[in-house]
Amino acid sequence: MSRETLERLPLFPLNTVLFPEGLLPLRIFEPRYKQLLADITAKDAGRRFGVCLIRVGEEAGGIAVPFRTGTEAEIVSVRPAGATFSVLSQGRRRFEVVELHDSKPYAEATVRFLDPPTGNGSRIMEEDRKLVDDVLWAYHGFVSSLRRSGAELEEGQIDTLPRTGEGIDPLVLSYRLAAALPVDPKLQQILLEVPTAAERLRRELEILHRALVSMTDHEPRQAS
């Protein structure tokens, strides 16, 4: 592993999985994370930090042990709110923690980035087009089933996903689907750790098929 592939990032362990391209609102109130915010928003600091799902521990107070795979986040906006700060950030690239550091009030890590930056012009290969279309068809079928059941859906997650994979970046799509699926954070963490977009999309298709079968089994049957 060459040294050029490594970078040191402040870490913000959470009970939430952040995916590249995803938006993450945060309320900063602990002194250690106020210090983190001050450090990364200083002039020429880069406005970036790492988000990792907590493996052991709590978000507020004490020490949290993170999973090794996380996502780099870049601050979009910071708004003071009394004694706290409202921060909006956006996921950029996945990383793997190589080494943890405890020299500051907040955790830091030496990380190795696992993805190229999203939005770099990659497109669906012909052999993957059917997979992408199948995943989108299953996802919109799942959404339709939820709507028929009367479930409340989060605005902004559902309707912005395309119906077909024409002209879409499969890596970005795999992350958007992973973030939109109503699954446990530990399952989202498994999806985050999947090494390729195609494999992640296949796993998402399996999750959607199981959900569709389960919802169909529980739908009320009309009397004949």
N, C-alpha and C positions, 0 to 999 in steps of 0.2 A: 504494500500500500504506500503510495507516494505521499509525502508531507503536504503537497499542494492540494490534495483532496480533503484535507482536514480543516475545520474551522471551529472556533470557540463561540458558543452561544449561551446567553442567559436562559434559564429554564423556568417555565411556569407549569408545574404539574397540576392537572385538573381531572375531574371526574367526567370529562367530555373528550371525545376524539375529534380533532380538527383534521380535515382533509384539505389538500391543495385546492385553491379557488374558493373554499368555503369561508363564510364570514363568521367572526367570533366576537360577540359583545362581552365585555368584561367590566366589572365594578371593582376598582382597586381601592382597598381600604387598609390592608396590613402594611406596617412600616417597611418591611423588607421588599414588598412589591412596589411600594411608592418609590423606594430607592432604585429598584430595577427600572421602573418607568423613567425616572430622572436620568439614569445612566444611558438608556438607549435612545432618549429624545434629545440628548445633548448635541451640540453642533458636531457634524460629521460622524455621529455614532452609528448611523445606519437604520435606526428604528425597527430593528428585527430582534426576535426572541424565539425560543423553541417551546412548543406545546407538546406535552406527553401525557398520556393517560396514566393515572395513579394505579400502581400495582398493589402497594400496601401503604396505608396512611390516610390522612385527611387533607382536604384542600386548605382549610384555615387552621393555622397554628401547628406546631410540631413539624416533624420531618415526614416527607412523602417520598416513597421509593417509586420511580417511574418505570414504565415499560421502556425497552431500549429503542423502539421505533417511534418517532414522532414527526411533527410537521413544523417547518419554519413558518413563522407568522410575521407579517409586516404591518405596522401600525398605519391605519387609514386616518383616524381622527382621535383627538383627546379632548375631553370636555370636563372642566372642574365641576364638581357637584357637592358643594359644602366641604366636608372633610374627606371626601372620596373623589375618585376620578372615573368618569365613564369613558371607556376605551373601545374603539371598534378596530379590529384587525382582520387581515385576510391571509389565508393559508397560501404558501408558495411551493415549497419542495419538501418531500419526505427526507428524513435523515435517520441514521443509526447512531446511537450514543456509543462512543468509543471509550470515553473516560469521564467520570463525574468529578467536579471540583467543589470544595466547600470553603474557599478563601473569602467569600463575600457573604453578606446576610442572606442572600438568595442563592439557589443552586446554579451552577454553570456546568456545561459539558463540552468536551471536544467531540465533534460530530463529523460524520462522513455523509455527504449528500447522496441520495439513491436515485434521484430523477433529474432529467434536464428540466429547466423551467417550463411550466405549462404554457400553452399558447405559442409554441415555437414552430408551428406550421405542420406538425405531423398529422397525417390523415389516415383514414382506414384503408388497410390493404384489402384487395378484392376478396381474399379468402376469409377475412374477418367481417365482411359486410353483413352476411346472414346472421352471425352471432349478435352483432350490434342491433340489427333490426328485430331479432327475436327477443332480446332483452327489453327493448323499448316497448314492443308489443305486450310483453308480459307485465311490464310495469304499469302501462296505461290500463291494462285489464284489471290489475290489482287496485288501481285508483278508482276505477269504475265500480268495482265490487264494494270498496269502502264507502263510496258515495251512496250506493243503493242501501247500505246498512245504516246510513245516517251518521257516520263517523265525521267528526270535525277534522278538516285537513288544513295544514299550515300553508298560509298564503306565500307564494313565491317559490315553493319547492316543486309543485306539481305541474302547473300550466306552462312553465318555462322549458320543460324538457321536450325535445322534438319528438315527432311521431316516427321518423325514420332516421337512419344514420348518415344520410347524404351530407357530405361536407363537414362532418363533425370530428373533432379530435377524440379518439377513443380513450386516451388517458384521462382527459378532463371528464368525459362522460362516465367513466368507471368511478371516479371520485364523487361526482355529483349524485350518482345513484347510491353509492355507499352511504353518503350523508343523508339521503332522503329516506332510506329504508328504516321502518320503525322496528329496530332491533336493539338488543342490549349493547352497551358500549364495549363490552369485551368481544362481542362478535364483530362490531365495527373495527376494533383493534386488529382482529384477525384479517379483515379485508384490507386495512391499511398496510399490513405487513406483506401481503401478496406481492410478489416481485414484478409481475407484468400486467398490463391492462387487459390482455385477452383472458388470462387466468382469473383476474378479478371479476370480469364480466361473466365468465362461466359460473363462478360461485354465486354471483348475484342472481343469475338466471335460475339456479337451483333453489335459492331462498325464495324467489318469487313463485316458482312452481309449487313449492310446498305450501306457501301462504295461500295461493289460489285454491289448491285442493282442500285445505283446511276450511277456508271460507265457504266453498261450495258445499262441503259436507254439513256445515252448520246453517245453511240457508233454509228457511221454512219451505216445505214442499206443498204445492197446491193439491188440493183434493181433486181426484178424478171424478 
